[in-house]
């Protein structure tokens, strides 16, 4: 899985359309290998992002869980701790 695509389900506050679109953009970039498409492929690239964002939003809104909502900041702190352990301190110590 692409490391830039973050889990979006079961967070408080809920996922935003902007977050879904950002994840969709990362997915399309990953499968196409394009960071930015050529003018000839731009319409297809944008259409794919829109379609994936719609499908992703439908999926996220249809999922159910009995688990408590995850806290965004706590999850971000965990990710930073994992990155620091994996890559070392970012402060240059």
PyMOL Python script that loads the backbone (N, CA, C, O; Angstrom):
from pymol import cmd

cmd.read_pdbstr("""\
ATOM      1  N   UNK A   1       0.840  -1.175   0.000  1.00  0.00           N
ATOM      2  CA  UNK A   1       0.000   0.000   0.000  1.00  0.00           C
ATOM      3  C   UNK A   1       0.888   1.242   0.000  1.00  0.00           C
ATOM      4  O   UNK A   1       1.970   1.248   0.588  1.00  0.00           O
ATOM      5  N   UNK A   2       0.432   2.252  -0.643  1.00  0.00           N
ATOM      6  CA  UNK A   2       1.173   3.506  -0.708  1.00  0.00           C
ATOM      7  C   UNK A   2       1.247   4.123   0.681  1.00  0.00           C
ATOM      8  O   UNK A   2       0.218   4.293   1.335  1.00  0.00           O
ATOM      9  N   UNK A   3       2.436   4.457   1.136  1.00  0.00           N
ATOM     10  CA  UNK A   3       2.595   5.018   2.479  1.00  0.00           C
ATOM     11  C   UNK A   3       1.914   6.365   2.632  1.00  0.00           C
ATOM     12  O   UNK A   3       1.601   6.761   3.755  1.00  0.00           O
ATOM     13  N   UNK A   4       1.675   7.079   1.548  1.00  0.00           N
ATOM     14  CA  UNK A   4       1.048   8.394   1.637  1.00  0.00           C
ATOM     15  C   UNK A   4      -0.463   8.324   1.783  1.00  0.00           C
ATOM     16  O   UNK A   4      -1.094   9.330   2.107  1.00  0.00           O
ATOM     17  N   UNK A   5      -1.055   7.165   1.552  1.00  0.00           N
ATOM     18  CA  UNK A   5      -2.498   7.025   1.708  1.00  0.00           C
ATOM     19  C   UNK A   5      -2.759   6.588   3.137  1.00  0.00           C
ATOM     20  O   UNK A   5      -2.333   5.511   3.553  1.00  0.00           O
ATOM     21  N   UNK A   6      -3.452   7.418   3.879  1.00  0.00           N
ATOM     22  CA  UNK A   6      -3.710   7.172   5.299  1.00  0.00           C
ATOM     23  C   UNK A   6      -5.091   6.562   5.483  1.00  0.00           C
ATOM     24  O   UNK A   6      -6.001   6.843   4.704  1.00  0.00           O
ATOM     25  N   UNK A   7      -5.257   5.720   6.517  1.00  0.00           N
ATOM     26  CA  UNK A   7      -6.589   5.217   6.837  1.00  0.00           C
ATOM     27  C   UNK A   7      -7.528   6.391   7.135  1.00  0.00           C
ATOM     28  O   UNK A   7      -7.130   7.362   7.779  1.00  0.00           O
ATOM     29  N   UNK A   8      -8.767   6.296   6.666  1.00  0.00           N
ATOM     30  CA  UNK A   8      -9.719   7.383   6.836  1.00  0.00           C
ATOM     31  C   UNK A   8     -10.971   6.975   7.594  1.00  0.00           C
ATOM     32  O   UNK A   8     -11.821   7.819   7.878  1.00  0.00           O
ATOM     33  N   UNK A   9     -11.100   5.703   7.924  1.00  0.00           N
ATOM     34  CA  UNK A   9     -12.320   5.212   8.556  1.00  0.00           C
ATOM     35  C   UNK A   9     -12.252   5.289  10.075  1.00  0.00           C
ATOM     36  O   UNK A   9     -11.211   5.036  10.682  1.00  0.00           O
ATOM     37  N   UNK A  10     -13.379   5.641  10.670  1.00  0.00           N
ATOM     38  CA  UNK A  10     -13.613   5.589  12.106  1.00  0.00           C
ATOM     39  C   UNK A  10     -12.773   6.598  12.893  1.00  0.00           C
ATOM     40  O   UNK A  10     -12.199   6.270  13.931  1.00  0.00           O
ATOM     41  N   UNK A  11     -12.712   7.811  12.390  1.00  0.00           N
ATOM     42  CA  UNK A  11     -12.018   8.875  13.104  1.00  0.00           C
ATOM     43  C   UNK A  11     -13.014   9.898  13.619  1.00  0.00           C
ATOM     44  O   UNK A  11     -14.105  10.066  13.073  1.00  0.00           O
ATOM     45  N   UNK A  12     -12.612  10.572  14.674  1.00  0.00           N
ATOM     46  CA  UNK A  12     -13.390  11.675  15.194  1.00  0.00           C
ATOM     47  C   UNK A  12     -12.486  12.894  15.191  1.00  0.00           C
ATOM     48  O   UNK A  12     -11.467  12.872  15.882  1.00  0.00           O
ATOM     49  N   UNK A  13     -12.789  13.946  14.467  1.00  0.00           N
ATOM     50  CA  UNK A  13     -13.962  14.125  13.617  1.00  0.00           C
ATOM     51  C   UNK A  13     -13.896  13.254  12.362  1.00  0.00           C
ATOM     52  O   UNK A  13     -12.827  12.785  11.972  1.00  0.00           O
ATOM     53  N   UNK A  14     -15.067  13.046  11.732  1.00  0.00           N
ATOM     54  CA  UNK A  14     -15.121  12.188  10.549  1.00  0.00           C
ATOM     55  C   UNK A  14     -14.280  12.727   9.389  1.00  0.00           C
ATOM     56  O   UNK A  14     -13.899  13.897   9.350  1.00  0.00           O
ATOM     57  N   UNK A  15     -14.016  11.839   8.468  1.00  0.00           N
ATOM     58  CA  UNK A  15     -13.252  12.188   7.277  1.00  0.00           C
ATOM     59  C   UNK A  15     -13.935  13.324   6.508  1.00  0.00           C
ATOM     60  O   UNK A  15     -15.162  13.423   6.479  1.00  0.00           O
ATOM     61  N   UNK A  16     -13.120  14.169   5.892  1.00  0.00           N
ATOM     62  CA  UNK A  16     -13.654  15.269   5.078  1.00  0.00           C
ATOM     63  C   UNK A  16     -13.542  14.908   3.601  1.00  0.00           C
ATOM     64  O   UNK A  16     -12.737  14.053   3.232  1.00  0.00           O
ATOM     65  N   UNK A  17     -14.337  15.546   2.760  1.00  0.00           N
ATOM     66  CA  UNK A  17     -14.208  15.310   1.321  1.00  0.00           C
ATOM     67  C   UNK A  17     -12.803  15.622   0.800  1.00  0.00           C
ATOM     68  O   UNK A  17     -12.330  14.975  -0.135  1.00  0.00           O
ATOM     69  N   UNK A  18     -12.141  16.602   1.398  1.00  0.00           N
ATOM     70  CA  UNK A  18     -10.784  16.960   0.979  1.00  0.00           C
ATOM     71  C   UNK A  18      -9.801  15.821   1.270  1.00  0.00           C
ATOM     72  O   UNK A  18      -8.903  15.548   0.473  1.00  0.00           O
ATOM     73  N   UNK A  19      -9.979  15.161   2.416  1.00  0.00           N
ATOM     74  CA  UNK A  19      -9.106  14.034   2.756  1.00  0.00           C
ATOM     75  C   UNK A  19      -9.332  12.853   1.822  1.00  0.00           C
ATOM     76  O   UNK A  19      -8.384  12.177   1.421  1.00  0.00           O
ATOM     77  N   UNK A  20     -10.588  12.611   1.478  1.00  0.00           N
ATOM     78  CA  UNK A  20     -10.902  11.522   0.549  1.00  0.00           C
ATOM     79  C   UNK A  20     -10.297  11.827  -0.814  1.00  0.00           C
ATOM     80  O   UNK A  20      -9.725  10.941  -1.449  1.00  0.00           O
ATOM     81  N   UNK A  21     -10.417  13.065  -1.266  1.00  0.00           N
ATOM     82  CA  UNK A  21      -9.852  13.436  -2.571  1.00  0.00           C
ATOM     83  C   UNK A  21      -8.322  13.334  -2.548  1.00  0.00           C
ATOM     84  O   UNK A  21      -7.722  12.882  -3.524  1.00  0.00           O
ATOM     85  N   UNK A  22      -7.691  13.745  -1.454  1.00  0.00           N
ATOM     86  CA  UNK A  22      -6.234  13.656  -1.362  1.00  0.00           C
ATOM     87  C   UNK A  22      -5.777  12.200  -1.434  1.00  0.00           C
ATOM     88  O   UNK A  22      -4.789  11.896  -2.103  1.00  0.00           O
ATOM     89  N   UNK A  23      -6.478  11.309  -0.759  1.00  0.00           N
ATOM     90  CA  UNK A  23      -6.129   9.885  -0.820  1.00  0.00           C
ATOM     91  C   UNK A  23      -6.355   9.342  -2.232  1.00  0.00           C
ATOM     92  O   UNK A  23      -5.575   8.525  -2.721  1.00  0.00           O
ATOM     93  N   UNK A  24      -7.418   9.796  -2.875  1.00  0.00           N
ATOM     94  CA  UNK A  24      -7.708   9.364  -4.249  1.00  0.00           C
ATOM     95  C   UNK A  24      -6.628   9.840  -5.206  1.00  0.00           C
ATOM     96  O   UNK A  24      -6.210   9.098  -6.095  1.00  0.00           O
ATOM     97  N   UNK A  25      -6.177  11.070  -5.028  1.00  0.00           N
ATOM     98  CA  UNK A  25      -5.084  11.609  -5.840  1.00  0.00           C
ATOM     99  C   UNK A  25      -3.832  10.761  -5.669  1.00  0.00           C
ATOM    100  O   UNK A  25      -3.178  10.420  -6.654  1.00  0.00           O
ATOM    101  N   UNK A  26      -3.490  10.414  -4.426  1.00  0.00           N
ATOM    102  CA  UNK A  26      -2.300   9.595  -4.178  1.00  0.00           C
ATOM    103  C   UNK A  26      -2.429   8.230  -4.843  1.00  0.00           C
ATOM    104  O   UNK A  26      -1.462   7.713  -5.403  1.00  0.00           O
ATOM    105  N   UNK A  27      -3.629   7.645  -4.780  1.00  0.00           N
ATOM    106  CA  UNK A  27      -3.861   6.343  -5.403  1.00  0.00           C
ATOM    107  C   UNK A  27      -3.663   6.425  -6.915  1.00  0.00           C
ATOM    108  O   UNK A  27      -2.982   5.582  -7.500  1.00  0.00           O
ATOM    109  N   UNK A  28      -4.256   7.437  -7.546  1.00  0.00           N
ATOM    110  CA  UNK A  28      -4.125   7.595  -8.999  1.00  0.00           C
ATOM    111  C   UNK A  28      -2.671   7.858  -9.375  1.00  0.00           C
ATOM    112  O   UNK A  28      -2.184   7.319 -10.369  1.00  0.00           O
ATOM    113  N   UNK A  29      -1.983   8.666  -8.607  1.00  0.00           N
ATOM    114  CA  UNK A  29      -0.556   8.903  -8.869  1.00  0.00           C
ATOM    115  C   UNK A  29       0.235   7.599  -8.792  1.00  0.00           C
ATOM    116  O   UNK A  29       1.109   7.342  -9.620  1.00  0.00           O
ATOM    117  N   UNK A  30      -0.081   6.790  -7.800  1.00  0.00           N
ATOM    118  CA  UNK A  30       0.647   5.533  -7.603  1.00  0.00           C
ATOM    119  C   UNK A  30       0.424   4.585  -8.773  1.00  0.00           C
ATOM    120  O   UNK A  30       1.384   4.032  -9.311  1.00  0.00           O
ATOM    121  N   UNK A  31      -0.836   4.388  -9.177  1.00  0.00           N
ATOM    122  CA  UNK A  31      -1.091   3.391 -10.217  1.00  0.00           C
ATOM    123  C   UNK A  31      -0.711   3.865 -11.613  1.00  0.00           C
ATOM    124  O   UNK A  31      -0.447   3.046 -12.494  1.00  0.00           O
ATOM    125  N   UNK A  32      -0.680   5.184 -11.825  1.00  0.00           N
ATOM    126  CA  UNK A  32      -0.298   5.678 -13.144  1.00  0.00           C
ATOM    127  C   UNK A  32       1.200   5.940 -13.255  1.00  0.00           C
ATOM    128  O   UNK A  32       1.769   5.897 -14.346  1.00  0.00           O
ATOM    129  N   UNK A  33       1.826   6.211 -12.121  1.00  0.00           N
ATOM    130  CA  UNK A  33       3.237   6.586 -12.148  1.00  0.00           C
ATOM    131  C   UNK A  33       3.443   8.049 -12.501  1.00  0.00           C
ATOM    132  O   UNK A  33       4.578   8.486 -12.688  1.00  0.00           O
ATOM    133  N   UNK A  34       2.358   8.811 -12.594  1.00  0.00           N
ATOM    134  CA  UNK A  34       2.435  10.239 -12.915  1.00  0.00           C
ATOM    135  C   UNK A  34       2.284  11.052 -11.636  1.00  0.00           C
ATOM    136  O   UNK A  34       1.363  10.817 -10.854  1.00  0.00           O
ATOM    137  N   UNK A  35       3.180  12.002 -11.423  1.00  0.00           N
ATOM    138  CA  UNK A  35       2.940  12.978 -10.355  1.00  0.00           C
ATOM    139  C   UNK A  35       1.977  14.032 -10.885  1.00  0.00           C
ATOM    140  O   UNK A  35       1.055  14.469 -10.198  1.00  0.00           O
ATOM    141  N   UNK A  36       2.222  14.422 -12.122  1.00  0.00           N
ATOM    142  CA  UNK A  36       1.342  15.355 -12.817  1.00  0.00           C
ATOM    143  C   UNK A  36       1.223  14.838 -14.249  1.00  0.00           C
ATOM    144  O   UNK A  36       2.235  14.636 -14.921  1.00  0.00           O
ATOM    145  N   UNK A  37      -0.011  14.621 -14.722  1.00  0.00           N
ATOM    146  CA  UNK A  37      -0.173  14.072 -16.065  1.00  0.00           C
ATOM    147  C   UNK A  37       0.119  15.114 -17.152  1.00  0.00           C
ATOM    148  O   UNK A  37       0.122  16.319 -16.899  1.00  0.00           O
ATOM    149  N   UNK A  38       0.361  14.622 -18.344  1.00  0.00           N
ATOM    150  CA  UNK A  38       0.501  15.519 -19.490  1.00  0.00           C
ATOM    151  C   UNK A  38      -0.863  16.127 -19.800  1.00  0.00           C
ATOM    152  O   UNK A  38      -1.887  15.653 -19.309  1.00  0.00           O
ATOM    153  N   UNK A  39      -0.870  17.166 -20.609  1.00  0.00           N
ATOM    154  CA  UNK A  39      -2.141  17.793 -21.018  1.00  0.00           C
ATOM    155  C   UNK A  39      -3.053  16.771 -21.684  1.00  0.00           C
ATOM    156  O   UNK A  39      -4.269  16.810 -21.500  1.00  0.00           O
ATOM    157  N   UNK A  40      -2.474  15.858 -22.455  1.00  0.00           N
ATOM    158  CA  UNK A  40      -3.271  14.844 -23.154  1.00  0.00           C
ATOM    159  C   UNK A  40      -3.961  13.889 -22.183  1.00  0.00           C
ATOM    160  O   UNK A  40      -5.031  13.364 -22.489  1.00  0.00           O
ATOM    161  N   UNK A  41      -3.359  13.659 -21.015  1.00  0.00           N
ATOM    162  CA  UNK A  41      -3.924  12.724 -20.038  1.00  0.00           C
ATOM    163  C   UNK A  41      -4.611  13.400 -18.856  1.00  0.00           C
ATOM    164  O   UNK A  41      -5.150  12.721 -17.982  1.00  0.00           O
ATOM    165  N   UNK A  42      -4.597  14.705 -18.825  1.00  0.00           N
ATOM    166  CA  UNK A  42      -5.112  15.434 -17.673  1.00  0.00           C
ATOM    167  C   UNK A  42      -6.586  15.158 -17.396  1.00  0.00           C
ATOM    168  O   UNK A  42      -6.954  14.958 -16.238  1.00  0.00           O
ATOM    169  N   UNK A  43      -7.429  15.141 -18.404  1.00  0.00           N
ATOM    170  CA  UNK A  43      -8.865  14.906 -18.198  1.00  0.00           C
ATOM    171  C   UNK A  43      -9.120  13.507 -17.649  1.00  0.00           C
ATOM    172  O   UNK A  43      -9.934  13.338 -16.741  1.00  0.00           O
ATOM    173  N   UNK A  44      -8.440  12.515 -18.184  1.00  0.00           N
ATOM    174  CA  UNK A  44      -8.609  11.142 -17.701  1.00  0.00           C
ATOM    175  C   UNK A  44      -8.111  11.018 -16.271  1.00  0.00           C
ATOM    176  O   UNK A  44      -8.734  10.338 -15.455  1.00  0.00           O
ATOM    177  N   UNK A  45      -7.013  11.656 -15.962  1.00  0.00           N
ATOM    178  CA  UNK A  45      -6.423  11.644 -14.622  1.00  0.00           C
ATOM    179  C   UNK A  45      -7.407  12.245 -13.613  1.00  0.00           C
ATOM    180  O   UNK A  45      -7.670  11.642 -12.572  1.00  0.00           O
ATOM    181  N   UNK A  46      -7.944  13.415 -13.912  1.00  0.00           N
ATOM    182  CA  UNK A  46      -8.902  14.085 -13.019  1.00  0.00           C
ATOM    183  C   UNK A  46     -10.191  13.288 -12.887  1.00  0.00           C
ATOM    184  O   UNK A  46     -10.751  13.197 -11.794  1.00  0.00           O
ATOM    185  N   UNK A  47     -10.672  12.709 -13.990  1.00  0.00           N
ATOM    186  CA  UNK A  47     -11.894  11.896 -13.936  1.00  0.00           C
ATOM    187  C   UNK A  47     -11.696  10.680 -13.038  1.00  0.00           C
ATOM    188  O   UNK A  47     -12.595  10.304 -12.286  1.00  0.00           O
ATOM    189  N   UNK A  48     -10.527  10.071 -13.117  1.00  0.00           N
ATOM    190  CA  UNK A  48     -10.232   8.911 -12.268  1.00  0.00           C
ATOM    191  C   UNK A  48     -10.211   9.313 -10.799  1.00  0.00           C
ATOM    192  O   UNK A  48     -10.739   8.591  -9.953  1.00  0.00           O
ATOM    193  N   UNK A  49      -9.613  10.446 -10.491  1.00  0.00           N
ATOM    194  CA  UNK A  49      -9.581  10.928  -9.107  1.00  0.00           C
ATOM    195  C   UNK A  49     -11.004  11.129  -8.593  1.00  0.00           C
ATOM    196  O   UNK A  49     -11.335  10.714  -7.483  1.00  0.00           O
ATOM    197  N   UNK A  50     -11.843  11.769  -9.410  1.00  0.00           N
ATOM    198  CA  UNK A  50     -13.232  12.022  -9.005  1.00  0.00           C
ATOM    199  C   UNK A  50     -13.994  10.715  -8.782  1.00  0.00           C
ATOM    200  O   UNK A  50     -14.717  10.582  -7.795  1.00  0.00           O
ATOM    201  N   UNK A  51     -13.839   9.759  -9.686  1.00  0.00           N
ATOM    202  CA  UNK A  51     -14.544   8.480  -9.551  1.00  0.00           C
ATOM    203  C   UNK A  51     -14.084   7.730  -8.302  1.00  0.00           C
ATOM    204  O   UNK A  51     -14.909   7.190  -7.565  1.00  0.00           O
ATOM    205  N   UNK A  52     -12.798   7.697  -8.066  1.00  0.00           N
ATOM    206  CA  UNK A  52     -12.264   6.990  -6.903  1.00  0.00           C
ATOM    207  C   UNK A  52     -12.696   7.694  -5.614  1.00  0.00           C
ATOM    208  O   UNK A  52     -13.009   7.031  -4.626  1.00  0.00           O
ATOM    209  N   UNK A  53     -12.715   9.006  -5.616  1.00  0.00           N
ATOM    210  CA  UNK A  53     -13.164   9.752  -4.436  1.00  0.00           C
ATOM    211  C   UNK A  53     -14.631   9.449  -4.137  1.00  0.00           C
ATOM    212  O   UNK A  53     -14.996   9.261  -2.976  1.00  0.00           O
ATOM    213  N   UNK A  54     -15.472   9.399  -5.162  1.00  0.00           N
ATOM    214  CA  UNK A  54     -16.895   9.075  -4.947  1.00  0.00           C
ATOM    215  C   UNK A  54     -17.053   7.663  -4.397  1.00  0.00           C
ATOM    216  O   UNK A  54     -17.798   7.446  -3.441  1.00  0.00           O
ATOM    217  N   UNK A  55     -16.356   6.706  -4.996  1.00  0.00           N
ATOM    218  CA  UNK A  55     -16.445   5.318  -4.526  1.00  0.00           C
ATOM    219  C   UNK A  55     -15.911   5.191  -3.104  1.00  0.00           C
ATOM    220  O   UNK A  55     -16.484   4.469  -2.288  1.00  0.00           O
ATOM    221  N   UNK A  56     -14.830   5.880  -2.804  1.00  0.00           N
ATOM    222  CA  UNK A  56     -14.241   5.824  -1.467  1.00  0.00           C
ATOM    223  C   UNK A  56     -15.180   6.428  -0.432  1.00  0.00           C
ATOM    224  O   UNK A  56     -15.349   5.872   0.653  1.00  0.00           O
ATOM    225  N   UNK A  57     -15.788   7.557  -0.759  1.00  0.00           N
ATOM    226  CA  UNK A  57     -16.728   8.198   0.168  1.00  0.00           C
ATOM    227  C   UNK A  57     -17.923   7.286   0.435  1.00  0.00           C
ATOM    228  O   UNK A  57     -18.361   7.149   1.577  1.00  0.00           O
ATOM    229  N   UNK A  58     -18.450   6.663  -0.621  1.00  0.00           N
ATOM    230  CA  UNK A  58     -19.567   5.718  -0.435  1.00  0.00           C
ATOM    231  C   UNK A  58     -19.156   4.577   0.484  1.00  0.00           C
ATOM    232  O   UNK A  58     -19.902   4.201   1.388  1.00  0.00           O
ATOM    233  N   UNK A  59     -17.984   4.034   0.252  1.00  0.00           N
ATOM    234  CA  UNK A  59     -17.490   2.945   1.082  1.00  0.00           C
ATOM    235  C   UNK A  59     -17.357   3.383   2.537  1.00  0.00           C
ATOM    236  O   UNK A  59     -17.864   2.709   3.434  1.00  0.00           O
ATOM    237  N   UNK A  60     -16.690   4.491   2.776  1.00  0.00           N
ATOM    238  CA  UNK A  60     -16.471   4.954   4.142  1.00  0.00           C
ATOM    239  C   UNK A  60     -17.776   5.226   4.879  1.00  0.00           C
ATOM    240  O   UNK A  60     -17.885   4.958   6.076  1.00  0.00           O
ATOM    241  N   UNK A  61     -18.769   5.760   4.162  1.00  0.00           N
ATOM    242  CA  UNK A  61     -20.051   6.071   4.799  1.00  0.00           C
ATOM    243  C   UNK A  61     -20.902   4.826   5.019  1.00  0.00           C
ATOM    244  O   UNK A  61     -21.822   4.846   5.837  1.00  0.00           O
ATOM    245  N   UNK A  62     -20.612   3.755   4.308  1.00  0.00           N
ATOM    246  CA  UNK A  62     -21.414   2.535   4.461  1.00  0.00           C
ATOM    247  C   UNK A  62     -20.822   1.562   5.478  1.00  0.00           C
ATOM    248  O   UNK A  62     -21.507   0.632   5.903  1.00  0.00           O
ATOM    249  N   UNK A  63     -19.581   1.753   5.871  1.00  0.00           N
ATOM    250  CA  UNK A  63     -18.947   0.860   6.832  1.00  0.00           C
ATOM    251  C   UNK A  63     -19.515   1.058   8.230  1.00  0.00           C
ATOM    252  O   UNK A  63     -19.901   2.164   8.609  1.00  0.00           O
ATOM    253  N   UNK A  64     -19.559  -0.029   8.986  1.00  0.00           N
ATOM    254  CA  UNK A  64     -20.031   0.019  10.362  1.00  0.00           C
ATOM    255  C   UNK A  64     -18.987  -0.610  11.267  1.00  0.00           C
ATOM    256  O   UNK A  64     -18.253  -1.511  10.860  1.00  0.00           O
ATOM    257  N   UNK A  65     -18.931  -0.123  12.494  1.00  0.00           N
ATOM    258  CA  UNK A  65     -18.023  -0.700  13.479  1.00  0.00           C
ATOM    259  C   UNK A  65     -18.569  -0.439  14.871  1.00  0.00           C
ATOM    260  O   UNK A  65     -19.301   0.525  15.094  1.00  0.00           O
ATOM    261  N   UNK A  66     -18.207  -1.303  15.797  1.00  0.00           N
ATOM    262  CA  UNK A  66     -18.549  -1.068  17.198  1.00  0.00           C
ATOM    263  C   UNK A  66     -17.338  -0.536  17.958  1.00  0.00           C
ATOM    264  O   UNK A  66     -17.428  -0.238  19.149  1.00  0.00           O
ATOM    265  N   UNK A  67     -16.216  -0.418  17.273  1.00  0.00           N
ATOM    266  CA  UNK A  67     -14.996   0.098  17.897  1.00  0.00           C
ATOM    267  C   UNK A  67     -15.148   1.591  18.173  1.00  0.00           C
ATOM    268  O   UNK A  67     -15.836   2.293  17.432  1.00  0.00           O
ATOM    269  N   UNK A  68     -14.518   2.069  19.222  1.00  0.00           N
ATOM    270  CA  UNK A  68     -14.575   3.518  19.485  1.00  0.00           C
ATOM    271  C   UNK A  68     -13.832   4.282  18.387  1.00  0.00           C
ATOM    272  O   UNK A  68     -12.911   3.762  17.758  1.00  0.00           O
ATOM    273  N   UNK A  69     -14.256   5.523  18.178  1.00  0.00           N
ATOM    274  CA  UNK A  69     -13.590   6.366  17.184  1.00  0.00           C
ATOM    275  C   UNK A  69     -12.135   6.583  17.583  1.00  0.00           C
ATOM    276  O   UNK A  69     -11.806   6.714  18.761  1.00  0.00           O
ATOM    277  N   UNK A  70     -11.275   6.618  16.567  1.00  0.00           N
ATOM    278  CA  UNK A  70      -9.858   6.903  16.804  1.00  0.00           C
ATOM    279  C   UNK A  70      -9.665   8.417  16.819  1.00  0.00           C
ATOM    280  O   UNK A  70     -10.354   9.160  16.120  1.00  0.00           O
ATOM    281  N   UNK A  71      -8.724   8.841  17.621  1.00  0.00           N
ATOM    282  CA  UNK A  71      -8.400  10.259  17.731  1.00  0.00           C
ATOM    283  C   UNK A  71      -7.307  10.585  16.715  1.00  0.00           C
ATOM    284  O   UNK A  71      -6.255   9.945  16.702  1.00  0.00           O
ATOM    285  N   UNK A  72      -7.554  11.567  15.878  1.00  0.00           N
ATOM    286  CA  UNK A  72      -6.600  11.927  14.818  1.00  0.00           C
ATOM    287  C   UNK A  72      -5.234  12.317  15.371  1.00  0.00           C
ATOM    288  O   UNK A  72      -4.205  11.881  14.854  1.00  0.00           O
ATOM    289  N   UNK A  73      -5.221  13.131  16.410  1.00  0.00           N
ATOM    290  CA  UNK A  73      -3.938  13.603  16.944  1.00  0.00           C
ATOM    291  C   UNK A  73      -3.162  12.462  17.587  1.00  0.00           C
ATOM    292  O   UNK A  73      -1.943  12.377  17.436  1.00  0.00           O
ATOM    293  N   UNK A  74      -3.857  11.589  18.299  1.00  0.00           N
ATOM    294  CA  UNK A  74      -3.183  10.442  18.916  1.00  0.00           C
ATOM    295  C   UNK A  74      -2.590   9.531  17.845  1.00  0.00           C
ATOM    296  O   UNK A  74      -1.478   9.028  18.010  1.00  0.00           O
ATOM    297  N   UNK A  75      -3.318   9.312  16.750  1.00  0.00           N
ATOM    298  CA  UNK A  75      -2.805   8.482  15.656  1.00  0.00           C
ATOM    299  C   UNK A  75      -1.612   9.142  14.975  1.00  0.00           C
ATOM    300  O   UNK A  75      -0.660   8.466  14.585  1.00  0.00           O
ATOM    301  N   UNK A  76      -1.666  10.470  14.831  1.00  0.00           N
ATOM    302  CA  UNK A  76      -0.538  11.202  14.235  1.00  0.00           C
ATOM    303  C   UNK A  76       0.690  11.106  15.133  1.00  0.00           C
ATOM    304  O   UNK A  76       1.810  10.961  14.642  1.00  0.00           O
ATOM    305  N   UNK A  77       0.484  11.186  16.455  1.00  0.00           N
ATOM    306  CA  UNK A  77       1.604  11.041  17.391  1.00  0.00           C
ATOM    307  C   UNK A  77       2.236   9.653  17.278  1.00  0.00           C
ATOM    308  O   UNK A  77       3.460   9.523  17.291  1.00  0.00           O
ATOM    309  N   UNK A  78       1.407   8.628  17.169  1.00  0.00           N
ATOM    310  CA  UNK A  78       1.920   7.258  17.013  1.00  0.00           C
ATOM    311  C   UNK A  78       2.734   7.137  15.727  1.00  0.00           C
ATOM    312  O   UNK A  78       3.795   6.514  15.717  1.00  0.00           O
ATOM    313  N   UNK A  79       2.239   7.730  14.649  1.00  0.00           N
ATOM    314  CA  UNK A  79       2.949   7.669  13.367  1.00  0.00           C
ATOM    315  C   UNK A  79       4.296   8.384  13.459  1.00  0.00           C
ATOM    316  O   UNK A  79       5.294   7.898  12.928  1.00  0.00           O
ATOM    317  N   UNK A  80       4.326   9.530  14.128  1.00  0.00           N
ATOM    318  CA  UNK A  80       5.590  10.256  14.297  1.00  0.00           C
ATOM    319  C   UNK A  80       6.579   9.438  15.122  1.00  0.00           C
ATOM    320  O   UNK A  80       7.774   9.416  14.826  1.00  0.00           O
ATOM    321  N   UNK A  81       6.078   8.769  16.154  1.00  0.00           N
ATOM    322  CA  UNK A  81       6.950   7.928  16.986  1.00  0.00           C
ATOM    323  C   UNK A  81       7.506   6.760  16.177  1.00  0.00           C
ATOM    324  O   UNK A  81       8.685   6.427  16.300  1.00  0.00           O
ATOM    325  N   UNK A  82       6.663   6.134  15.348  1.00  0.00           N
ATOM    326  CA  UNK A  82       7.143   5.034  14.490  1.00  0.00           C
ATOM    327  C   UNK A  82       8.188   5.535  13.510  1.00  0.00           C
ATOM    328  O   UNK A  82       9.187   4.857  13.269  1.00  0.00           O
ATOM    329  N   UNK A  83       7.971   6.711  12.943  1.00  0.00           N
ATOM    330  CA  UNK A  83       8.928   7.274  11.990  1.00  0.00           C
ATOM    331  C   UNK A  83      10.245   7.606  12.675  1.00  0.00           C
ATOM    332  O   UNK A  83      11.315   7.362  12.116  1.00  0.00           O
ATOM    333  N   UNK A  84      10.177   8.156  13.867  1.00  0.00           N
ATOM    334  CA  UNK A  84      11.398   8.489  14.601  1.00  0.00           C
ATOM    335  C   UNK A  84      12.181   7.228  14.932  1.00  0.00           C
ATOM    336  O   UNK A  84      13.408   7.214  14.843  1.00  0.00           O
ATOM    337  N   UNK A  85      11.476   6.173  15.311  1.00  0.00           N
ATOM    338  CA  UNK A  85      12.146   4.909  15.611  1.00  0.00           C
ATOM    339  C   UNK A  85      12.762   4.295  14.358  1.00  0.00           C
ATOM    340  O   UNK A  85      13.858   3.736  14.394  1.00  0.00           O
ATOM    341  N   UNK A  86      12.043   4.409  13.267  1.00  0.00           N
ATOM    342  CA  UNK A  86      12.516   3.812  12.014  1.00  0.00           C
ATOM    343  C   UNK A  86      13.653   4.599  11.383  1.00  0.00           C
ATOM    344  O   UNK A  86      14.634   4.019  10.917  1.00  0.00           O
ATOM    345  N   UNK A  87      13.522   5.906  11.368  1.00  0.00           N
ATOM    346  CA  UNK A  87      14.480   6.734  10.633  1.00  0.00           C
ATOM    347  C   UNK A  87      15.420   7.534  11.535  1.00  0.00           C
ATOM    348  O   UNK A  87      16.334   8.189  11.033  1.00  0.00           O
ATOM    349  N   UNK A  88      15.222   7.497  12.815  1.00  0.00           N
ATOM    350  CA  UNK A  88      16.064   8.286  13.730  1.00  0.00           C
ATOM    351  C   UNK A  88      15.471   9.651  13.959  1.00  0.00           C
ATOM    352  O   UNK A  88      14.454  10.010  13.366  1.00  0.00           O
ATOM    353  N   UNK A  89      16.095  10.393  14.801  1.00  0.00           N
ATOM    354  CA  UNK A  89      15.612  11.718  15.165  1.00  0.00           C
ATOM    355  C   UNK A  89      15.705  12.667  13.980  1.00  0.00           C
ATOM    356  O   UNK A  89      16.697  12.677  13.252  1.00  0.00           O
ATOM    357  N   UNK A  90      14.668  13.458  13.799  1.00  0.00           N
ATOM    358  CA  UNK A  90      14.647  14.457  12.714  1.00  0.00           C
ATOM    359  C   UNK A  90      15.377  15.726  13.123  1.00  0.00           C
ATOM    360  O   UNK A  90      15.551  16.626  12.301  1.00  0.00           O
ATOM    361  N   UNK A  91      15.804  15.816  14.368  1.00  0.00           N
ATOM    362  CA  UNK A  91      16.452  17.054  14.840  1.00  0.00           C
ATOM    363  C   UNK A  91      17.933  17.102  14.527  1.00  0.00           C
ATOM    364  O   UNK A  91      18.576  18.135  14.716  1.00  0.00           O
ATOM    365  N   UNK A  92      18.492  15.977  14.044  1.00  0.00           N
ATOM    366  CA  UNK A  92      19.893  15.966  13.678  1.00  0.00           C
ATOM    367  C   UNK A  92      20.808  15.626  14.823  1.00  0.00           C
ATOM    368  O   UNK A  92      22.025  15.772  14.707  1.00  0.00           O
ATOM    369  N   UNK A  93      20.243  15.171  15.942  1.00  0.00           N
ATOM    370  CA  UNK A  93      21.072  14.787  17.116  1.00  0.00           C
ATOM    371  C   UNK A  93      21.930  13.586  16.818  1.00  0.00           C
ATOM    372  O   UNK A  93      22.680  13.133  17.682  1.00  0.00           O
TER     373      UNK A  93
END
""", "prot")
cmd.dss("prot")
cmd.show_as("cartoon", "prot")
cmd.util.cbc("prot")
cmd.orient("prot")
